[in-house]
Amino acid sequence: MVRMSESERNELWNLWEAGQSLHQQLDWTIPPSDQGVQHHLHRRIATHPAGYGRPQSGSDRTLLPFTESANDQNSMMRAIVYHEYGSSDDVLELKDIDKPAVKDDEVLVRVHAASANPYDWHFMTGLPYFMRLQAGLLKPKANVLGVDLAGQVEGVGKKVTQFQPGDEIFGIGAGTFAEYVCVSENSVALNPTNLTFEQAASVPLAAGTALQGLRDTGQIQAGHKVLINGASGGVGTFAVQIAKAFGAEVTGVCSTRNVVMVRSIGADHVIDYTQENFTRSGQRYDMMLDLVGNRSPSECRRVLNPKGRYIASFGQPEHRWLGPLAQLLRMLVMSRFVSQKMTTFTAKENKEDLVVLKELIEAGKVTPVIDRTYPLSEVPEAIRYLEEGHTQGKIVITV
């Protein structure tokens, strides 16, 4: 405790009261009490001189320390942040940052779970370099990783009509490795009723990529023979199930340890790439969804029917400048001179697709495959595991 003379205490108090109008302009709340004044630093401005309560009556008048109010604590949140490009061990850290303020057309979500994607690795490392034209040339423009989310609506902007506080939702946001995030109401949907938050968080980006690749770019039809290269990964496990839901005959390519799992989620045939080169099997397919990029376009073309479609959706981090662009450009040039269609695509956030996925999940046609779950504080370890490239399904982050 700090002791002061009565005149010093009264002078300090008078100065404090004289400054209340300024504090109010700064959006501070200063509720007095019989035991002292509790200092609510709504903006965490640390310039207030006191840290002490109002003088008490009596000869022994000690100064009471202020206590931080619950509202002040609620203005902050924990998040995984980074301010420069690099490895997960070097640049990611768990910090307290300001809780986001919801805009008129946004939803404030209390995040219960998120999931890790190769997308997060690319933005964390700034690789390949050409993507820094979007993400920030020398340092990242955004400082919180994560795009998938599942959680509960805590607040809504005045223009939001589709959700209300308490709704449980899943979808896409920016900076979801955090306790709270603000998202557009058009990038989220109500959770599938038969999934936990952890399961729902694994769905949006990976399942959306699989759906758009097969349905929109691949124009999948019942009876099509579909080859999925990378069938055991995050996108691949959803692609196998979605292709089956469309009535396709599905062949999955994966490693030995994943053969049983890929077959268990519905693949009609499974090729172990450690034992067999699928481009030399003699089989022909109406569509190949390539999620790995470990075979050249000319090799992949051999597995297609004359009017088949080759759809590429992969990154190649070893090519630091262009990533997969060089191979994709060769593929697009080749497509002009062959009968097969060879193309790529970029998945887009789409509320309607979230609803489609919700219906498939609730109908029991699609079930998320979760490899590992990490708490928010262990996101760097989760990203390290993702980098290894051998996940069985999705990696989930609990918040």
C-alpha positions in Angstrom: 0.0 0.0 0.0 1.1 3.6 -0.7 0.5 6.3 1.9 0.2 10.0 1.1 -0.7 13.0 3.1 -4.4 14.2 3.1 -3.6 17.3 1.1 -1.7 15.2 -1.5 -4.6 12.8 -1.7 -7.2 15.5 -2.1 -5.1 17.2 -4.8 -4.7 14.0 -6.7 -8.4 13.3 -6.5 -9.4 16.8 -7.7 -7.1 16.4 -10.7 -8.7 13.0 -11.4 -12.3 14.4 -11.2 -11.3 17.4 -13.4 -10.2 14.9 -16.1 -13.3 12.8 -16.2 -14.8 14.6 -19.1 -11.6 13.9 -21.1 -11.8 10.3 -20.1 -15.4 10.0 -21.2 -14.4 11.4 -24.6 -11.9 8.6 -24.8 -14.7 6.1 -24.2 -13.5 5.2 -20.7 -16.0 4.2 -18.0 -15.3 5.3 -14.5 -17.9 4.0 -12.0 -17.3 5.3 -8.5 -17.9 3.1 -5.4 -17.8 3.5 -1.6 -14.5 1.6 -1.6 -12.8 3.5 -4.3 -12.9 4.1 -8.0 -12.5 1.1 -10.3 -10.6 2.1 -13.3 -12.0 0.8 -16.5 -9.5 1.3 -19.3 -11.8 0.4 -22.2 -9.0 1.2 -24.6 -6.2 0.2 -22.3 -4.7 3.6 -22.4 -1.9 3.4 -19.8 -1.4 7.1 -19.2 -3.6 7.7 -16.2 -1.5 8.9 -13.3 -3.3 7.3 -10.4 -3.9 3.6 -10.0 -5.4 4.7 -6.7 -8.8 4.9 -5.3 -10.7 7.9 -3.8 -9.6 9.1 -0.3 -11.4 7.4 2.6 -12.5 9.2 5.7 -10.5 8.8 8.9 -7.0 9.5 10.0 -5.5 6.4 8.4 -6.3 6.9 4.7 -4.5 4.4 2.6 -4.6 4.4 -1.2 -6.6 1.5 -2.7 -5.3 0.0 -6.0 -7.6 0.1 -8.9 -8.9 -3.2 -10.3 -9.4 -3.9 -13.9 -13.1 -4.4 -14.7 -14.6 -7.4 -16.5 -15.6 -5.2 -19.4 -11.9 -4.3 -19.9 -10.9 -8.0 -19.9 -13.7 -8.7 -22.4 -12.3 -6.1 -24.8 -9.3 -8.3 -25.4 -8.8 -11.8 -26.9 -6.1 -14.4 -27.5 -4.9 -15.0 -31.0 -2.1 -16.5 -33.0 -0.3 -13.6 -34.6 2.7 -13.0 -36.9 4.3 -9.9 -38.2 6.9 -11.2 -40.6 7.2 -14.2 -42.9 9.0 -17.3 -41.8 8.6 -20.7 -40.1 6.0 -21.5 -37.5 8.6 -21.7 -34.7 10.1 -18.3 -35.6 7.1 -16.1 -36.4 4.0 -17.4 -34.7 3.1 -16.3 -31.2 0.1 -16.4 -28.9 -0.8 -12.9 -27.8 -3.6 -10.8 -26.3 -4.9 -8.4 -28.9 -8.0 -6.2 -29.3 -11.2 -8.0 -29.8 -12.7 -7.0 -33.2 -15.6 -4.6 -33.5 -18.5 -5.9 -35.5 -19.5 -3.8 -38.6 -23.0 -3.3 -39.8 -23.0 -6.2 -42.2 -20.9 -8.6 -40.1 -21.3 -11.3 -37.5 -19.2 -11.5 -34.4 -18.3 -15.1 -33.7 -17.0 -16.7 -30.5 -14.7 -19.2 -32.2 -14.8 -22.7 -30.6 -12.7 -24.5 -33.3 -10.7 -23.8 -36.4 -8.6 -26.0 -38.7 -5.2 -25.7 -40.4 -4.8 -25.7 -44.1 -1.9 -25.5 -46.6 -3.4 -22.0 -47.3 -2.2 -20.9 -43.8 1.3 -22.2 -44.4 1.5 -20.2 -47.7 0.5 -17.0 -45.9 2.8 -17.6 -42.9 5.9 -18.2 -45.1 5.0 -15.8 -48.0 5.8 -18.7 -50.4 5.8 -18.8 -53.3 7.0 -15.3 -53.6 4.5 -14.2 -56.2 1.7 -14.5 -53.7 3.2 -11.6 -51.7 1.8 -9.3 -54.3 -1.5 -10.0 -52.5 -0.4 -10.9 -49.0 2.2 -8.1 -48.5 5.5 -7.6 -50.3 7.9 -7.4 -47.3 5.7 -8.3 -44.4 2.2 -9.7 -44.1 -0.7 -7.3 -44.4 -2.9 -9.4 -42.1 -1.4 -10.6 -38.8 -3.7 -13.4 -37.7 -3.8 -16.7 -39.4 -6.7 -19.1 -40.0 -9.7 -19.2 -42.3 -11.9 -22.1 -41.2 -14.2 -21.6 -38.2 -17.0 -23.1 -36.2 -18.5 -21.2 -33.2 -21.4 -19.3 -31.8 -22.7 -15.9 -32.8 -22.1 -13.4 -30.1 -23.2 -10.2 -31.9 -24.6 -9.0 -35.2 -24.4 -5.8 -37.2 -27.6 -3.8 -37.7 -27.8 -4.9 -41.4 -27.5 -8.6 -40.6 -30.8 -10.5 -41.2 -29.8 -14.2 -41.3 -28.3 -14.8 -37.9 -28.9 -13.9 -34.2 -26.8 -14.2 -31.1 -26.6 -17.8 -29.9 -26.7 -19.4 -33.4 -24.1 -22.1 -34.0 -22.4 -21.5 -37.3 -19.5 -22.7 -39.5 -17.8 -21.1 -42.5 -14.9 -18.9 -43.7 -13.3 -15.9 -42.0 -10.0 -14.0 -41.9 -8.0 -14.6 -38.8 -9.8 -17.5 -37.2 -6.9 -18.7 -35.0 -8.4 -16.4 -32.3 -11.1 -16.4 -29.7 -13.2 -14.0 -31.7 -13.6 -13.1 -35.4 -15.9 -10.9 -37.4 -17.2 -12.4 -40.7 -19.6 -11.6 -43.4 -23.0 -13.2 -43.0 -22.6 -14.5 -46.5 -19.6 -16.6 -45.7 -21.1 -18.7 -42.9 -24.1 -21.1 -42.4 -25.7 -22.9 -39.6 -23.7 -25.8 -38.3 -24.7 -29.3 -39.4 -26.8 -30.7 -36.6 -24.9 -33.9 -36.3 -21.4 -32.4 -36.0 -19.4 -31.1 -33.1 -17.7 -27.7 -33.4 -14.4 -29.5 -34.0 -15.8 -31.5 -36.9 -17.7 -28.6 -38.4 -14.5 -26.4 -38.4 -12.8 -29.0 -40.6 -15.3 -28.6 -43.4 -15.4 -25.2 -45.0 -12.3 -24.7 -47.1 -11.3 -28.3 -47.7 -14.8 -29.6 -48.5 -15.6 -26.5 -50.4 -12.5 -27.0 -52.6 -13.5 -30.6 -53.2 -17.1 -29.7 -54.1 -16.2 -26.9 -56.5 -13.5 -28.9 -58.2 -15.7 -31.9 -58.8 -19.0 -30.3 -59.5 -18.2 -27.0 -61.1 -14.8 -27.5 -62.8 -15.1 -31.3 -63.3 -18.8 -31.3 -64.1 -19.1 -34.7 -62.4 -22.0 -37.0 -63.4 -23.3 -40.2 -62.0 -21.4 -43.2 -63.4 -18.2 -41.2 -64.1 -15.0 -42.9 -63.2 -13.0 -40.5 -61.0 -9.4 -40.7 -59.9 -8.4 -38.7 -56.9 -4.6 -38.3 -56.4 -4.1 -37.4 -52.7 -7.2 -39.1 -51.4 -6.1 -39.3 -47.8 -5.5 -35.6 -47.2 -7.8 -32.8 -46.0 -9.4 -32.1 -49.4 -9.0 -35.7 -50.6 -11.0 -37.3 -47.9 -13.9 -34.9 -48.7 -13.5 -35.4 -52.4 -13.8 -39.2 -52.2 -17.1 -38.9 -50.3 -18.5 -36.1 -52.4 -17.7 -37.9 -55.6 -19.5 -41.0 -54.2 -22.5 -38.8 -53.3 -22.7 -37.7 -56.9 -22.8 -41.4 -58.0 -19.3 -41.7 -59.4 -17.0 -44.7 -59.3 -14.1 -43.5 -57.3 -10.4 -44.6 -57.2 -8.2 -43.1 -54.6 -4.4 -42.8 -54.7 -2.6 -42.8 -51.3 0.3 -44.3 -49.3 0.2 -47.8 -47.8 -0.8 -46.6 -44.3 -3.9 -44.8 -45.6 -5.3 -47.5 -47.9 -7.7 -48.9 -45.3 -8.9 -45.4 -44.3 -9.5 -44.3 -47.9 -11.5 -47.5 -48.6 -13.5 -47.0 -45.4 -14.8 -43.6 -46.5 -16.2 -45.0 -49.8 -13.5 -45.4 -52.4 -14.3 -48.2 -54.8 -10.7 -48.8 -55.6 -7.5 -47.7 -53.9 -4.0 -47.5 -55.5 -1.0 -47.6 -53.1 1.4 -45.2 -54.9 4.4 -46.8 -53.1 3.6 -50.1 -54.9 2.1 -48.9 -58.2 2.5 -46.1 -60.6 -1.1 -45.1 -61.3 -0.2 -43.4 -64.6 0.9 -46.8 -66.0 -2.0 -48.9 -64.7 -3.8 -49.0 -68.1 -7.0 -47.7 -66.4 -8.8 -44.7 -68.0 -10.9 -42.2 -66.1 -13.5 -39.5 -67.0 -11.9 -37.1 -64.5 -8.7 -36.8 -62.4 -8.6 -34.5 -59.4 -4.9 -34.0 -58.7 -4.3 -32.7 -55.2 -0.6 -33.6 -55.1 1.1 -32.6 -58.4 3.7 -35.3 -58.2 3.2 -36.4 -61.8 3.7 -34.3 -65.0 0.7 -33.2 -67.0 1.7 -35.5 -69.8 1.8 -38.5 -67.5 -1.6 -37.6 -66.0 -3.1 -37.2 -69.5 -2.4 -40.9 -70.1 -5.0 -41.9 -67.5 -7.8 -39.9 -69.1 -10.5 -40.9 -71.6 -10.3 -38.9 -74.9 -12.8 -36.4 -73.5 -11.7 -36.6 -69.9 -10.9 -33.8 -67.5 -7.7 -33.2 -65.5 -8.2 -30.7 -62.6 -5.2 -29.5 -60.6 -5.5 -28.1 -57.1 -2.1 -28.2 -55.4 0.9 -26.1 -54.3 4.6 -26.9 -54.7 6.4 -25.1 -51.9 9.8 -26.2 -53.2 9.4 -23.8 -56.1 10.0 -20.6 -54.1 9.2 -18.1 -56.8 6.3 -19.4 -58.8 5.1 -22.5 -56.8 2.9 -24.5 -59.1 2.5 -21.8 -61.7 5.2 -23.3 -64.0 3.6 -26.7 -64.1 0.1 -25.2 -64.4 1.2 -23.0 -67.4 2.6 -26.1 -69.2 -0.7 -27.9 -68.5 -2.8 -25.1 -69.9 -0.7 -24.9 -73.0 -0.9 -28.6 -73.5 -4.7 -28.4 -73.1 -4.9 -26.4 -76.4 -3.5 -29.3 -78.4 -5.1 -32.4 -76.9 -8.7 -33.6 -76.7 -8.7 -33.7 -72.9 -9.5 -30.6 -70.9 -6.7 -29.8 -68.5 -7.4 -27.0 -66.1 -7.1 -25.6 -62.6 -9.3 -23.5 -60.3 -9.3 -21.5 -57.1 -12.0 -22.3 -54.5 -14.2 -19.3 -53.6 -16.1 -18.8 -50.3 -19.7 -19.5 -51.0 -22.6 -19.6 -48.6 -24.7 -21.8 -50.9 -22.0 -24.4 -51.0 -21.8 -24.5 -47.2 -25.6 -25.2 -47.2 -25.0 -28.0 -49.8 -22.2 -29.5 -47.6 -24.4 -29.2 -44.5 -27.1 -31.2 -46.3 -24.7 -33.9 -47.4 -23.3 -34.2 -43.9 -26.7 -34.4 -42.3 -27.8 -37.0 -44.8 -24.8 -39.1 -43.7 -23.1 -38.9 -47.1 -20.1 -37.0 -45.9 -18.2 -37.3 -42.6 -15.1 -35.3 -41.7 -11.9 -37.3 -41.1 -9.9 -35.6 -38.3 -6.3 -36.6 -37.9 -5.1 -34.6 -34.9 -6.5 -31.8 -32.7 -4.4 -29.1 -31.1 -5.2 -26.3 -28.7 -4.8 -22.7 -29.8 -1.5 -22.4 -28.0 0.0 -25.2 -30.1 -0.8 -23.9 -33.6 2.9 -23.7 -34.4 3.2 -27.5 -33.8 0.0 -28.1 -35.9 1.5 -26.2 -38.8 4.8 -28.1 -38.5 2.8 -31.4 -38.7 0.9 -30.0 -41.7 4.1 -29.2 -43.5 5.2 -32.8 -43.4 2.5 -33.5 -46.0 1.2 -36.8 -44.6 -2.0 -35.9 -42.7 -4.9 -38.3 -42.7 -7.8 -35.9 -43.2 -7.9 -32.6 -41.3 -6.0 -30.9 -38.4 -8.3 -29.1 -36.0 -7.5 -26.3 -33.6 -9.6 -26.0 -30.5 -10.1 -22.5 -29.0 
